[in-house]
Amino acid sequence: MLLGLTLFGLTALRSRPMSQLNWLPVVAGIWYPLVYLFLAAYLYTHDGGYPHKYHNGMQMMFLMQFVVLCVFGAVVAADTTQEMEQPEKPGDGQDP
C-alpha cells in the first residue's frame, strides 16, 4: 500500500492531479518505511534495547506521519468533491 502511495506521489509530482500539495503522497509513502526501518535496525543492533534517547523524536515522527496522511486525505477528498460538483458540458463525448 505504501509503495502504491509513493508511486502515485511520484506521478502526482509530474502530472499535478491535485490543485495543491502534490508532494504530499511521496512524503506520506516514504516516511513510514524509513521510520520503521530505523527502529528495526536500532533494535537489531542494540540487542532489542528500546531507544529511550530517541523516544521523543520517534513520537514526533509518528505524529507528523499521522498529520501528513490526514492532510493528504483532506486534500484528495476536497479535490474529488470539486470535480463531482462541476456540471458536465454538452458534447463531451458522452451519449445523449
ABEGO torsion letter per residue (X at the ends): XAAAAAAAAAAAAAAGABABGAAAAAAAAAAAAAAAAAAAAAAAAAGGBBBAAAAAAAAAAAAAAAAAAAAAAAAAAAAAAAAAABBBBBGAGBBX
